[in-house]
Amino acid sequence: MLTATYVILSLSAEQKKERQFISRLLQTVQSVRRRPQEMDPATIEYQLRQLTTFAEARHQRKVEACLMPAVCAAARATDRNCDALIRDLESLSRHGSATLNAVNKCLRRAMQRSASQCQFLCRTIDLYCHNLLKRLDREEQELLPLAQKVISSAEWFEIGRELLAQEDSGAANQPSLRPRHAATYAGRPVDIRI
């Protein structure tokens, strides 16, 4: 069970980082809503790119590639049905991707400094962030507890081994998610570190 604890703690720590990053992005969006004339699209684009890189990489690498297949296989072996949960999580992922595409289109238009486009951009980023938070909640409240119930110790060991291998290869191949220079908003530095 030590390996199961490691996997759960690893996923929980990354979810916490993701939630903190989402919170900071939402604060920036709130500021932009109050003062759209001071919007710096490059800063928002950078923050959004950092969030999606972090969120999607974590989700695809760890949750979708390692945890969800093991949960489904173990749940089927114990006659538990997790198909509805998996469908809901996949639906949230698809909805998030569609929203992100809309955000990117809005961002290009907002760069033309249209106030209505800026407001629409803020609402769309808000939707994207809340979709991510909803997915994280479902994973934390339903997927992880289900995983703890249905996955055997041997399977936890295999998942832990895969996660460690991904972290080792990911650290070597991934650029740092911390910015190399400070971003600014309305002439003031913005903290966008993960």
C-alpha positions, 0 to 999 in steps of 0.5 A: 500500500506504500506505492498506492500512497505514493501515487495518490500523494503524487497526483494530489500534489500536482492537482494542488499545483494546478488549482493554484495556477488556475486561481492565479489565472482567474485573478488575472482575468478578474483584473482584466475584466475591471480594466480591459483597456490595460489588458496585455494579451501576451501575458494572458496568452503566456499564462494560458499556455503554461496552464494548458501545458501543465494541466494537459501534460499531467492529465494525459501522462498520469491520469489517462495513461496510468491511472484510468486504465488500471481503474477500469480493468480493476473495476471490471474484474470486481464487477464494479462499473466505472464507465459513467465516471470515465465517460464524464471525465472524458467529456470534461476533457473534450469540453475543456479542449473545445473551450481552449480552442475558443479561448485561443480564437478570442485571444487573437481577436482581443489582441486588436483591443476590442473591449467586447472581445476582451470581455468574451475572452475573460468569460471563456477563460473563466469557463475553461478554468472552471471546467478544469476545476470540475474535472479535478474535483471529479478525479479527486472525489470519485476516481481516486477513491474508486482506484483505492478500492479496486486496484491491487497492490501489484497494480499500484506498484506498476502504476508507481513504476510508470509514474516514476519513469515518466517523471524521470523522462519528463524532467529530462525532456520538459522545459521548466514551467517557471517563466524565464522573465517576469510577465507584466500586467498594466506595467506591474509584474505578475507572478505566474509561477507554478 
